[in-house]
Amino acid sequence: MAFGDQPAYLRVADDLRKKIAAGELPPHARLPSQARIREEYGVSDTVALEARKVLMAEGLVEGRSGSGTYVRPQLVPRLLSRAGYHGSGPSSPFRQEQADDRVIGTWDAVSEQEEAGPETAERLGIEPGGRVMRTRYLFRSGGEPVMLSTSWEPLAITGRTPVMLPEEGPLAGRGVVSRMAALDLVVDNVTEEVAARPGLAEEVLALGGVPGHAVLVVSRTYCAGGRPVETADVVVLAERYRVAYHLPVK
């Protein structure tokens, strides 16, 4: 489709987007009103409204109740540094999820037993309905939320052991590698897949984003001797992060 053939609302949105990028509409500036857009571009109220919706969906502007629509500050994307798995030293869950040693983080975690759904069961190589320990993490850096992680571990491996609860017991707050080593399981392989999807409302709100924004999901599985011992989904806001991998050359 040629540019001239684009729907009117996309042409208006594109022009406003260019003005935002050029600084003609700087951060915190009020977007032209619906009436102003209608007059300036010679379009209908419906077209003006749809153009604003496009910019809101892209995260360029935000609506403020009773005030109008304003340009959002655009953040410089941070690196989410990945470097496979860590040795059996005092590796924390935050270090496990963010390999950049310059980043100091804290986390909250809640663990609950549940039955594995079909996808989780497939990733762990167990039967659907098998018992797992699910742990949900909220990671912070400098006091700000940066990532979510949900991990699942088969209770057939960790059940009735001192490491059944990742955040309790003698190895509380240590990474998967250290905890599995306590069970004489040597983690020797990790796989990760990265995908983007629309963020769930509870995810983006927990991360300080705007509902409707996309997220990056890093789906990771740790294995010991070919047997999956943990799988997890790490979620970050796509507009705030780029995923960087640091892999050794063998």
Contacts in CASP RR format, 6 or more apart in sequence:
PFRMAT RR
TARGET T0000
AUTHOR 0000-0000-0000
METHOD contacts of the structure
MODEL  1
MAFGDQPAYLRVADDLRKKIAAGELPPHARLPSQARIREEYGVSDTVALE
ARKVLMAEGLVEGRSGSGTYVRPQLVPRLLSRAGYHGSGPSSPFRQEQAD
DRVIGTWDAVSEQEEAGPETAERLGIEPGGRVMRTRYLFRSGGEPVMLST
SWEPLAITGRTPVMLPEEGPLAGRGVVSRMAALDLVVDNVTEEVAARPGL
AEEVLALGGVPGHAVLVVSRTYCAGGRPVETADVVVLAERYRVAYHLPVK
3 11 0 8 1.000
4 11 0 8 1.000
6 14 0 8 1.000
8 41 0 8 1.000
8 43 0 8 1.000
8 47 0 8 1.000
9 43 0 8 1.000
9 46 0 8 1.000
9 47 0 8 1.000
9 48 0 8 1.000
9 50 0 8 1.000
9 51 0 8 1.000
9 54 0 8 1.000
10 51 0 8 1.000
10 54 0 8 1.000
11 41 0 8 1.000
12 37 0 8 1.000
12 41 0 8 1.000
12 43 0 8 1.000
12 47 0 8 1.000
12 48 0 8 1.000
12 51 0 8 1.000
13 50 0 8 1.000
13 51 0 8 1.000
13 52 0 8 1.000
13 54 0 8 1.000
13 55 0 8 1.000
15 41 0 8 1.000
16 25 0 8 1.000
16 31 0 8 1.000
16 32 0 8 1.000
16 37 0 8 1.000
16 51 0 8 1.000
16 55 0 8 1.000
17 55 0 8 1.000
17 58 0 8 1.000
17 60 0 8 1.000
19 25 0 8 1.000
20 55 0 8 1.000
20 60 0 8 1.000
20 61 0 8 1.000
20 71 0 8 1.000
25 31 0 8 1.000
25 71 0 8 1.000
26 71 0 8 1.000
27 71 0 8 1.000
27 72 0 8 1.000
27 73 0 8 1.000
27 74 0 8 1.000
28 70 0 8 1.000
28 71 0 8 1.000
28 73 0 8 1.000
29 70 0 8 1.000
29 71 0 8 1.000
30 68 0 8 1.000
30 69 0 8 1.000
30 70 0 8 1.000
30 71 0 8 1.000
31 52 0 8 1.000
31 55 0 8 1.000
31 61 0 8 1.000
31 68 0 8 1.000
31 69 0 8 1.000
31 70 0 8 1.000
31 71 0 8 1.000
32 40 0 8 1.000
33 68 0 8 1.000
34 45 0 8 1.000
34 48 0 8 1.000
34 49 0 8 1.000
34 52 0 8 1.000
35 48 0 8 1.000
37 43 0 8 1.000
37 48 0 8 1.000
37 51 0 8 1.000
37 52 0 8 1.000
38 44 0 8 1.000
38 45 0 8 1.000
38 47 0 8 1.000
38 48 0 8 1.000
41 47 0 8 1.000
41 48 0 8 1.000
43 51 0 8 1.000
52 61 0 8 1.000
52 69 0 8 1.000
55 61 0 8 1.000
55 69 0 8 1.000
56 62 0 8 1.000
56 63 0 8 1.000
56 69 0 8 1.000
56 210 0 8 1.000
57 212 0 8 1.000
59 72 0 8 1.000
59 210 0 8 1.000
59 213 0 8 1.000
59 239 0 8 1.000
60 71 0 8 1.000
60 72 0 8 1.000
60 74 0 8 1.000
61 69 0 8 1.000
61 70 0 8 1.000
61 71 0 8 1.000
61 72 0 8 1.000
62 69 0 8 1.000
62 70 0 8 1.000
62 72 0 8 1.000
62 210 0 8 1.000
63 69 0 8 1.000
63 70 0 8 1.000
64 70 0 8 1.000
72 210 0 8 1.000
75 239 0 8 1.000
75 240 0 8 1.000
77 239 0 8 1.000
77 240 0 8 1.000
77 241 0 8 1.000
77 242 0 8 1.000
78 146 0 8 1.000
78 240 0 8 1.000
78 241 0 8 1.000
78 242 0 8 1.000
79 100 0 8 1.000
79 241 0 8 1.000
79 242 0 8 1.000
79 243 0 8 1.000
79 244 0 8 1.000
80 98 0 8 1.000
80 147 0 8 1.000
80 216 0 8 1.000
80 218 0 8 1.000
80 236 0 8 1.000
80 241 0 8 1.000
80 242 0 8 1.000
80 243 0 8 1.000
80 244 0 8 1.000
81 98 0 8 1.000
81 99 0 8 1.000
81 100 0 8 1.000
81 103 0 8 1.000
81 244 0 8 1.000
81 246 0 8 1.000
82 99 0 8 1.000
82 192 0 8 1.000
82 218 0 8 1.000
82 243 0 8 1.000
82 244 0 8 1.000
82 245 0 8 1.000
82 246 0 8 1.000
83 99 0 8 1.000
83 245 0 8 1.000
83 246 0 8 1.000
83 247 0 8 1.000
84 99 0 8 1.000
84 190 0 8 1.000
84 192 0 8 1.000
84 247 0 8 1.000
85 96 0 8 1.000
85 176 0 8 1.000
85 177 0 8 1.000
85 187 0 8 1.000
85 190 0 8 1.000
85 222 0 8 1.000
86 95 0 8 1.000
86 96 0 8 1.000
86 99 0 8 1.000
86 175 0 8 1.000
86 177 0 8 1.000
87 177 0 8 1.000
87 178 0 8 1.000
88 177 0 8 1.000
88 178 0 8 1.000
88 181 0 8 1.000
89 177 0 8 1.000
89 178 0 8 1.000
90 174 0 8 1.000
90 178 0 8 1.000
91 174 0 8 1.000
91 175 0 8 1.000
91 177 0 8 1.000
91 178 0 8 1.000
92 173 0 8 1.000
92 174 0 8 1.000
92 175 0 8 1.000
93 107 0 8 1.000
93 109 0 8 1.000
93 137 0 8 1.000
93 139 0 8 1.000
93 149 0 8 1.000
93 166 0 8 1.000
93 173 0 8 1.000
93 174 0 8 1.000
93 175 0 8 1.000
94 103 0 8 1.000
94 105 0 8 1.000
94 106 0 8 1.000
94 107 0 8 1.000
94 139 0 8 1.000
95 101 0 8 1.000
95 175 0 8 1.000
96 175 0 8 1.000
96 176 0 8 1.000
96 177 0 8 1.000
97 137 0 8 1.000
97 139 0 8 1.000
97 147 0 8 1.000
97 149 0 8 1.000
97 234 0 8 1.000
98 105 0 8 1.000
98 139 0 8 1.000
98 141 0 8 1.000
98 146 0 8 1.000
98 147 0 8 1.000
99 246 0 8 1.000
103 141 0 8 1.000
104 141 0 8 1.000
104 142 0 8 1.000
105 139 0 8 1.000
105 140 0 8 1.000
105 141 0 8 1.000
105 142 0 8 1.000
106 139 0 8 1.000
106 140 0 8 1.000
106 143 0 8 1.000
107 137 0 8 1.000
107 138 0 8 1.000
107 139 0 8 1.000
107 140 0 8 1.000
108 137 0 8 1.000
108 138 0 8 1.000
109 135 0 8 1.000
109 136 0 8 1.000
109 137 0 8 1.000
109 138 0 8 1.000
109 166 0 8 1.000
109 167 0 8 1.000
110 135 0 8 1.000
110 136 0 8 1.000
111 133 0 8 1.000
111 134 0 8 1.000
111 135 0 8 1.000
111 136 0 8 1.000
111 165 0 8 1.000
111 166 0 8 1.000
111 167 0 8 1.000
111 168 0 8 1.000
112 133 0 8 1.000
112 134 0 8 1.000
113 131 0 8 1.000
113 132 0 8 1.000
113 133 0 8 1.000
113 134 0 8 1.000
113 155 0 8 1.000
114 131 0 8 1.000
114 132 0 8 1.000
114 134 0 8 1.000
115 128 0 8 1.000
115 129 0 8 1.000
115 130 0 8 1.000
115 131 0 8 1.000
115 132 0 8 1.000
116 124 0 8 1.000
116 126 0 8 1.000
116 127 0 8 1.000
116 128 0 8 1.000
116 129 0 8 1.000
116 130 0 8 1.000
116 131 0 8 1.000
116 132 0 8 1.000
116 152 0 8 1.000
116 154 0 8 1.000
117 128 0 8 1.000
117 129 0 8 1.000
118 128 0 8 1.000
120 132 0 8 1.000
120 152 0 8 1.000
120 231 0 8 1.000
121 127 0 8 1.000
121 128 0 8 1.000
121 129 0 8 1.000
121 130 0 8 1.000
123 152 0 8 1.000
123 219 0 8 1.000
123 221 0 8 1.000
123 228 0 8 1.000
123 231 0 8 1.000
124 132 0 8 1.000
124 152 0 8 1.000
124 154 0 8 1.000
124 221 0 8 1.000
124 228 0 8 1.000
124 231 0 8 1.000
125 228 0 8 1.000
126 132 0 8 1.000
126 154 0 8 1.000
126 156 0 8 1.000
130 154 0 8 1.000
130 155 0 8 1.000
130 156 0 8 1.000
131 154 0 8 1.000
131 155 0 8 1.000
131 156 0 8 1.000
132 152 0 8 1.000
132 153 0 8 1.000
132 154 0 8 1.000
132 155 0 8 1.000
133 152 0 8 1.000
133 153 0 8 1.000
133 155 0 8 1.000
133 158 0 8 1.000
133 159 0 8 1.000
133 164 0 8 1.000
133 165 0 8 1.000
133 166 0 8 1.000
134 150 0 8 1.000
134 151 0 8 1.000
134 152 0 8 1.000
135 150 0 8 1.000
135 151 0 8 1.000
135 152 0 8 1.000
135 153 0 8 1.000
135 166 0 8 1.000
135 167 0 8 1.000
136 148 0 8 1.000
136 149 0 8 1.000
136 150 0 8 1.000
137 148 0 8 1.000
137 149 0 8 1.000
137 150 0 8 1.000
137 151 0 8 1.000
138 145 0 8 1.000
138 148 0 8 1.000
138 206 0 8 1.000
139 145 0 8 1.000
139 146 0 8 1.000
139 147 0 8 1.000
139 148 0 8 1.000
139 149 0 8 1.000
140 146 0 8 1.000
145 206 0 8 1.000
145 207 0 8 1.000
145 208 0 8 1.000
146 207 0 8 1.000
146 236 0 8 1.000
147 207 0 8 1.000
147 234 0 8 1.000
147 235 0 8 1.000
147 236 0 8 1.000
148 203 0 8 1.000
148 206 0 8 1.000
148 207 0 8 1.000
148 234 0 8 1.000
148 235 0 8 1.000
148 236 0 8 1.000
149 232 0 8 1.000
149 233 0 8 1.000
149 234 0 8 1.000
149 235 0 8 1.000
150 232 0 8 1.000
150 233 0 8 1.000
151 166 0 8 1.000
151 176 0 8 1.000
151 230 0 8 1.000
151 231 0 8 1.000
151 232 0 8 1.000
152 230 0 8 1.000
152 231 0 8 1.000
152 232 0 8 1.000
153 166 0 8 1.000
153 176 0 8 1.000
153 229 0 8 1.000
153 230 0 8 1.000
154 228 0 8 1.000
154 229 0 8 1.000
155 164 0 8 1.000
157 180 0 8 1.000
157 183 0 8 1.000
157 185 0 8 1.000
157 229 0 8 1.000
158 164 0 8 1.000
158 179 0 8 1.000
158 183 0 8 1.000
161 182 0 8 1.000
161 183 0 8 1.000
162 169 0 8 1.000
162 170 0 8 1.000
162 171 0 8 1.000
162 182 0 8 1.000
163 169 0 8 1.000
163 170 0 8 1.000
163 171 0 8 1.000
163 179 0 8 1.000
163 180 0 8 1.000
163 182 0 8 1.000
163 183 0 8 1.000
165 172 0 8 1.000
166 172 0 8 1.000
166 173 0 8 1.000
166 175 0 8 1.000
166 179 0 8 1.000
167 173 0 8 1.000
170 182 0 8 1.000
171 178 0 8 1.000
171 179 0 8 1.000
171 182 0 8 1.000
176 187 0 8 1.000
176 222 0 8 1.000
176 229 0 8 1.000
176 230 0 8 1.000
177 187 0 8 1.000
177 222 0 8 1.000
180 186 0 8 1.000
180 187 0 8 1.000
180 222 0 8 1.000
180 224 0 8 1.000
180 229 0 8 1.000
180 230 0 8 1.000
181 187 0 8 1.000
185 224 0 8 1.000
185 227 0 8 1.000
185 229 0 8 1.000
186 224 0 8 1.000
186 225 0 8 1.000
187 222 0 8 1.000
187 223 0 8 1.000
187 224 0 8 1.000
187 229 0 8 1.000
188 223 0 8 1.000
188 224 0 8 1.000
188 225 0 8 1.000
188 226 0 8 1.000
189 222 0 8 1.000
189 223 0 8 1.000
189 225 0 8 1.000
189 226 0 8 1.000
190 220 0 8 1.000
190 221 0 8 1.000
190 222 0 8 1.000
190 223 0 8 1.000
191 220 0 8 1.000
191 221 0 8 1.000
191 223 0 8 1.000
192 218 0 8 1.000
192 219 0 8 1.000
192 220 0 8 1.000
192 221 0 8 1.000
193 218 0 8 1.000
193 219 0 8 1.000
194 216 0 8 1.000
194 217 0 8 1.000
194 218 0 8 1.000
194 219 0 8 1.000
194 243 0 8 1.000
195 216 0 8 1.000
195 217 0 8 1.000
195 219 0 8 1.000
196 214 0 8 1.000
196 215 0 8 1.000
196 216 0 8 1.000
196 217 0 8 1.000
196 238 0 8 1.000
197 214 0 8 1.000
197 215 0 8 1.000
197 217 0 8 1.000
198 212 0 8 1.000
198 213 0 8 1.000
198 214 0 8 1.000
198 215 0 8 1.000
199 212 0 8 1.000
199 213 0 8 1.000
199 214 0 8 1.000
199 215 0 8 1.000
199 235 0 8 1.000
201 211 0 8 1.000
201 212 0 8 1.000
203 215 0 8 1.000
203 235 0 8 1.000
204 210 0 8 1.000
204 211 0 8 1.000
204 212 0 8 1.000
204 213 0 8 1.000
204 215 0 8 1.000
204 237 0 8 1.000
205 211 0 8 1.000
207 215 0 8 1.000
207 235 0 8 1.000
207 236 0 8 1.000
207 237 0 8 1.000
208 237 0 8 1.000
209 237 0 8 1.000
213 237 0 8 1.000
213 238 0 8 1.000
213 239 0 8 1.000
214 237 0 8 1.000
214 238 0 8 1.000
214 239 0 8 1.000
215 235 0 8 1.000
215 236 0 8 1.000
215 237 0 8 1.000
215 238 0 8 1.000
216 235 0 8 1.000
216 236 0 8 1.000
216 237 0 8 1.000
216 238 0 8 1.000
216 241 0 8 1.000
216 243 0 8 1.000
217 233 0 8 1.000
217 234 0 8 1.000
217 235 0 8 1.000
218 233 0 8 1.000
218 234 0 8 1.000
218 235 0 8 1.000
218 236 0 8 1.000
218 243 0 8 1.000
219 231 0 8 1.000
219 232 0 8 1.000
219 233 0 8 1.000
219 234 0 8 1.000
220 231 0 8 1.000
220 232 0 8 1.000
220 233 0 8 1.000
220 234 0 8 1.000
221 228 0 8 1.000
221 230 0 8 1.000
221 231 0 8 1.000
221 232 0 8 1.000
222 228 0 8 1.000
222 229 0 8 1.000
222 230 0 8 1.000
222 231 0 8 1.000
223 229 0 8 1.000
END
